[in-house]
Amino acid sequence: MKFVAAGGLRIDYLITPEGEAFSGQPGGNALYAAAGVAQWVDGVALWARYGRNYPTSWLGALAELGLDTRGLIAVDGDQDHRTFYAYLPDGRRDDTEPSLHYARAGVPLPDALRDYIHSTPQQDDPQVYEPLTLRPGDWPASFAQATAVNLSPLPLATHLHIPAELRRQGVQQISVDPGERYMVPQRRDYIRRILPAIDAFLPSDQEVRSLFGQDVDLWQAASTLCEWGAPLVLIKAGADGVYLMEKENGKRVHLHPYHHANDPRIVDVTGAGDAFCGGFMIGLAQSADAITAAQMGLVSASRIIEGYGALYGLKLDQETSYARLRSIRANS
């Protein structure tokens, strides 16, 4: 089996709830999803675009960590890989106005962020492919034997048009973690076109509420997404766990996270959702059981949040993941 983590390679700037700054770190949803897979199997493949200004030493480091980097596509010129986000003491996350958050942390604003707005411009346009946006023609010949692909948050155009190409290439399983910018009522018709073409849809609870309204019942939202064509819906709800619904039989299961909310082992929740999607992808491909897959996703998320950064997640051992899976099963 070949597992592909598709998405973005980023240069992360993070401020923790405690005001600690981590600047200029390897990141991006493709890396965090790959870390979610690598906790279970070796050789996960990355599929992403990168600009000539992306640190080449990082590319070598990823290969040394066992990732298949043949699907990384160099784009001419310098490109904007920056992602900034600050976690606030009340649990919210903000990805704008880095100067305010660095001032709160008492840390000088990095020069790289002086003109930063946010990392997802035009991501709700169904026709626009930004330079770092994957498109159907990017599928590498080296991925001919790919079994499953997880499409991390990417612009609407990618999620709208790539699944059909993946099916044409023989990919058996496609999961999509939607981009937050297009999970809005104005893009509802496009979302309804995406869902029948994939095998699993994995939005966050915040994205679901952005689409359906702040007061929506999550089970009702999952049911609606199934009615729109999604065979499986998994709503990632952070400390509240995951809401899983299967279209075919109407089964619904609420799975709790591995850690409780105040577990002292939790140090950074960045990438938890991406890692969940990676663990879910391999779990579904190996077991064909959505609950087992979700449990594996929860394990992947639980481990990524015990350290800082995607590279930390890529160095985790597999034995501990299987031990946690056995623990979750025993307590379910």
C-alpha positions as CSV (number, residue, x, y, z in Angstrom):
1,M,0.0,0.0,0.0
2,K,1.1,3.5,-0.7
3,F,-0.2,6.4,1.4
4,V,-0.1,9.9,0.2
5,A,-0.3,13.1,2.4
6,A,-1.3,15.9,0.0
7,G,-1.3,19.5,1.1
8,G,1.1,22.3,1.8
9,L,4.6,22.8,3.0
10,R,4.9,25.8,5.2
11,I,7.2,27.8,7.3
12,D,5.5,28.1,10.6
13,Y,5.4,31.0,13.1
14,L,3.7,29.9,16.3
15,I,2.9,31.6,19.6
16,T,1.6,29.3,22.4
17,P,-1.1,30.1,24.9
18,E,1.7,30.8,27.4
19,G,3.3,33.3,25.1
20,E,6.2,31.3,23.9
21,A,7.2,31.9,20.3
22,F,8.5,29.3,17.8
23,S,9.5,31.1,14.6
24,G,10.6,29.8,11.2
25,Q,9.9,26.1,11.8
26,P,9.1,23.4,9.2
27,G,5.4,22.9,9.0
28,G,2.3,22.6,6.8
29,N,-0.7,20.4,6.8
30,A,1.0,17.8,4.5
31,L,3.8,17.3,7.0
32,Y,1.5,17.0,10.0
33,A,-0.7,14.5,8.1
34,A,2.4,12.6,7.1
35,A,3.4,12.5,10.7
36,G,0.0,11.0,11.5
37,V,0.6,8.2,9.0
38,A,4.3,7.6,9.9
39,Q,3.3,6.6,13.5
40,W,1.9,3.4,11.9
41,V,3.9,2.6,8.8
42,D,7.0,3.6,7.0
43,G,7.4,5.3,3.6
44,V,4.5,7.7,3.5
45,A,4.6,10.0,0.5
46,L,4.3,13.8,0.4
47,W,2.5,15.5,-2.4
48,A,2.9,19.3,-2.4
49,R,4.4,22.3,-4.2
50,Y,7.2,24.4,-3.0
51,G,8.9,27.6,-4.1
52,R,12.6,28.0,-4.8
53,N,13.0,29.9,-1.5
54,Y,11.9,26.9,0.6
55,P,14.9,25.7,2.6
56,T,16.5,22.9,0.6
57,S,18.0,21.5,3.8
58,W,14.5,20.8,5.0
59,L,13.8,18.7,1.9
60,G,16.8,16.6,2.7
61,A,15.8,16.2,6.3
62,L,12.3,15.0,5.3
63,A,13.9,12.3,3.1
64,E,16.2,11.3,5.9
65,L,13.2,10.8,8.1
66,G,11.9,8.2,5.7
67,L,9.3,10.2,3.7
68,D,8.9,9.7,0.0
69,T,9.6,13.2,-1.4
70,R,9.3,12.3,-5.1
71,G,5.9,14.0,-5.2
72,L,7.3,17.4,-4.1
73,I,7.1,19.8,-7.0
74,A,9.4,22.8,-7.3
75,V,7.7,26.0,-8.5
76,D,9.7,28.8,-10.2
77,G,10.5,31.9,-8.1
78,D,10.1,32.7,-4.5
79,Q,6.7,31.8,-3.0
80,D,4.9,32.7,0.2
81,H,5.2,29.7,2.6
82,R,4.5,31.6,5.7
83,T,1.9,30.5,8.2
84,F,1.3,32.4,11.4
85,Y,-1.0,31.4,14.2
86,A,-1.3,32.4,17.9
87,Y,-3.1,30.3,20.5
88,L,-4.9,32.5,23.0
89,P,-5.3,31.7,26.7
90,D,-9.0,31.2,26.2
91,G,-8.4,28.4,23.6
92,R,-9.1,30.4,20.4
93,R,-6.6,30.4,17.6
94,D,-5.9,33.6,15.5
95,D,-4.0,33.7,12.3
96,T,-3.9,37.4,11.7
97,E,-2.1,40.5,13.0
98,P,1.1,38.8,14.2
99,S,2.5,42.1,15.5
100,L,-0.1,42.2,18.2
101,H,0.6,38.6,19.3
102,Y,4.4,38.9,19.3
103,A,4.0,42.1,21.3
104,R,1.9,40.2,23.8
105,A,4.6,37.6,24.0
106,G,7.3,40.2,24.5
107,V,9.2,39.0,21.4
108,P,10.3,41.1,18.5
109,L,8.3,40.6,15.3
110,P,10.3,38.5,12.8
111,D,11.2,40.5,9.7
112,A,9.5,37.7,7.6
113,L,6.1,38.6,9.1
114,R,6.1,42.4,8.6
115,D,3.8,42.3,5.6
116,Y,1.9,39.2,6.6
117,I,-1.9,39.1,6.3
118,H,-3.0,35.4,6.4
119,S,-2.0,32.2,4.8
120,T,-5.1,31.4,2.8
121,P,-5.9,34.1,0.2
122,Q,-8.4,33.3,-2.5
123,Q,-8.9,29.8,-1.2
124,D,-12.7,30.0,-1.7
125,D,-12.4,30.6,-5.5
126,P,-13.4,27.4,-7.5
127,Q,-11.3,28.4,-10.5
128,V,-8.1,29.9,-9.0
129,Y,-5.0,27.8,-8.6
130,E,-2.4,29.8,-6.7
131,P,1.3,28.9,-7.4
132,L,1.5,26.5,-4.4
133,T,-1.9,24.9,-5.1
134,L,-2.0,21.3,-6.2
135,R,-3.8,20.7,-9.5
136,P,-4.8,17.5,-11.4
137,G,-1.8,17.5,-13.7
138,D,0.6,17.4,-10.7
139,W,0.0,13.7,-10.0
140,P,3.4,12.1,-10.1
141,A,4.0,9.0,-12.2
142,S,5.9,7.5,-9.2
143,F,2.6,7.3,-7.3
144,A,1.1,4.8,-9.7
145,Q,0.5,2.3,-7.0
146,A,-1.0,4.7,-4.5
147,T,-3.8,3.2,-2.4
148,A,-5.1,6.2,-0.4
149,V,-4.7,9.9,-0.6
150,N,-5.6,12.4,2.1
151,L,-6.2,15.9,0.8
152,S,-5.4,18.3,3.6
153,P,-6.9,21.8,3.7
154,L,-6.3,23.3,0.3
155,P,-8.1,25.8,-1.9
156,L,-11.5,25.0,-3.2
157,A,-10.3,24.5,-6.8
158,T,-8.0,21.6,-5.7
159,H,-10.7,19.8,-3.7
160,L,-13.2,20.3,-6.4
161,H,-11.1,19.0,-9.4
162,I,-8.5,16.6,-8.1
163,P,-10.7,13.7,-6.8
164,A,-11.8,12.8,-10.3
165,E,-8.2,12.7,-11.5
166,L,-7.2,10.5,-8.5
167,R,-10.0,8.0,-9.4
168,R,-8.8,8.0,-13.0
169,Q,-5.3,7.1,-11.7
170,G,-6.7,4.2,-9.7
171,V,-6.7,5.6,-6.2
172,Q,-9.1,3.6,-4.1
173,Q,-9.6,5.9,-1.1
174,I,-9.8,9.7,-0.9
175,S,-10.3,11.7,2.2
176,V,-10.7,15.4,2.4
177,D,-10.1,17.8,5.2
178,P,-11.7,21.0,3.9
179,G,-10.3,24.5,3.7
180,E,-11.8,26.8,6.2
181,R,-12.2,29.7,3.8
182,Y,-14.7,27.8,1.6
183,M,-16.7,26.3,4.4
184,V,-19.3,29.0,4.2
185,P,-22.9,29.1,3.0
186,Q,-22.0,30.9,-0.2
187,R,-19.9,27.9,-1.3
188,R,-22.5,25.2,-0.4
189,D,-23.2,24.1,-4.0
190,Y,-19.5,23.5,-4.6
191,I,-19.2,21.5,-1.4
192,R,-22.1,19.3,-2.6
193,R,-20.1,18.6,-5.7
194,I,-17.1,17.5,-3.7
195,L,-18.7,15.0,-1.3
196,P,-20.0,12.3,-3.7
197,A,-16.5,12.1,-5.3
198,I,-14.7,11.1,-2.1
199,D,-14.8,8.5,0.6
200,A,-14.5,10.5,3.8
201,F,-15.1,14.2,4.7
202,L,-13.3,15.4,7.9
203,P,-14.2,19.0,8.8
204,S,-13.6,20.6,12.2
205,D,-16.5,21.6,14.3
206,Q,-15.6,25.3,13.7
207,E,-15.8,24.7,9.9
208,V,-19.2,23.0,10.3
209,R,-20.5,25.9,12.3
210,S,-19.2,28.3,9.7
211,L,-21.1,26.5,7.1
212,F,-24.4,25.7,8.9
213,G,-24.5,28.3,11.7
214,Q,-23.1,28.6,15.2
215,D,-26.0,26.9,16.8
216,V,-26.1,23.8,14.6
217,D,-26.3,20.4,16.2
218,L,-23.2,18.5,15.1
219,W,-25.2,15.3,14.4
220,Q,-27.6,17.2,12.3
221,A,-24.7,18.7,10.4
222,A,-23.1,15.3,9.8
223,S,-26.5,13.9,8.6
224,T,-26.8,16.8,6.1
225,L,-23.3,16.2,4.8
226,C,-24.1,12.5,4.3
227,E,-27.3,13.5,2.5
228,W,-25.2,15.7,0.2
229,G,-23.2,12.6,-0.8
230,A,-20.4,12.0,1.8
231,P,-20.1,8.3,2.5
232,L,-18.4,9.0,5.8
233,V,-18.3,12.2,7.9
234,L,-16.0,12.8,10.8
235,I,-16.3,16.1,12.6
236,K,-13.2,16.9,14.6
237,A,-14.2,18.7,17.8
238,G,-10.9,19.1,19.6
239,A,-11.2,18.2,23.3
240,D,-14.7,16.9,22.6
241,G,-13.4,14.2,20.4
242,V,-14.8,13.1,17.0
243,Y,-18.4,12.7,15.7
244,L,-18.5,9.9,13.2
245,M,-21.5,9.2,10.9
246,E,-21.8,6.6,8.1
247,K,-24.2,7.3,5.3
248,E,-24.8,3.7,4.3
249,N,-26.2,2.4,7.6
250,G,-26.8,5.6,9.5
251,K,-24.4,4.6,12.3
252,R,-23.2,7.4,14.4
253,V,-20.5,7.2,17.1
254,H,-19.0,9.8,19.4
255,L,-15.4,9.0,20.1
256,H,-13.6,10.8,23.0
257,P,-9.9,11.9,22.6
258,Y,-7.1,10.0,24.2
259,H,-6.1,12.9,26.5
260,H,-8.5,14.7,28.8
261,A,-8.6,18.5,28.3
262,N,-6.1,19.4,31.1
263,D,-3.7,16.5,30.6
264,P,-0.2,17.9,31.4
265,R,1.3,16.0,28.4
266,I,-0.4,18.3,26.0
267,V,2.0,21.0,25.0
268,D,1.0,22.2,21.5
269,V,-2.2,21.3,19.6
270,T,-0.9,22.5,16.2
271,G,-1.4,19.9,13.6
272,A,-3.6,17.7,15.7
273,G,-6.4,17.7,13.1
274,D,-4.0,17.0,10.2
275,A,-2.4,14.1,12.2
276,F,-5.8,12.7,12.9
277,C,-6.6,12.7,9.2
278,G,-3.3,10.9,8.5
279,G,-4.0,8.2,11.1
280,F,-7.6,7.9,9.9
281,M,-6.4,7.4,6.3
282,I,-4.2,4.5,7.0
283,G,-6.7,3.0,9.5
284,L,-9.5,3.0,7.0
285,A,-7.3,1.5,4.2
286,Q,-6.0,-1.3,6.5
287,S,-9.2,-2.2,8.4
288,A,-12.1,-1.0,6.2
289,D,-13.7,0.0,9.5
290,A,-14.5,3.6,10.2
291,I,-14.4,3.3,14.0
292,T,-11.0,1.6,14.0
293,A,-9.8,4.3,11.6
294,A,-11.1,7.1,13.8
295,Q,-9.4,5.5,16.8
296,M,-6.1,5.4,14.9
297,G,-6.6,9.0,14.0
298,L,-7.2,9.9,17.7
299,V,-3.9,8.1,18.6
300,S,-2.0,10.0,15.9
301,A,-3.5,13.3,17.2
302,S,-2.7,12.4,20.8
303,R,1.0,11.9,20.1
304,I,1.5,15.0,17.9
305,I,0.3,17.3,20.6
306,E,2.8,16.1,23.1
307,G,5.6,18.0,21.4
308,Y,6.4,21.0,19.2
309,G,6.5,20.9,15.4
310,A,6.0,18.5,12.5
311,L,9.5,17.1,12.7
312,Y,8.9,16.0,16.2
313,G,5.8,14.1,15.0
314,L,7.8,12.5,12.2
315,K,10.3,11.0,14.7
316,L,7.7,9.2,16.9
317,D,7.9,5.4,17.3
318,Q,5.2,3.1,16.0
319,E,5.1,0.8,19.0
320,T,3.6,3.4,21.3
321,S,0.9,4.1,18.7
322,Y,-0.2,0.5,18.6
323,A,-0.1,0.4,22.5
324,R,-2.4,3.4,22.7
325,L,-4.8,1.9,20.1
326,R,-5.1,-1.2,22.3
327,S,-5.8,1.1,25.3
328,I,-8.5,3.0,23.5
329,R,-10.2,-0.3,22.3
330,A,-10.0,-1.7,25.8
331,N,-11.8,1.4,27.2
332,S,-14.4,1.9,24.5
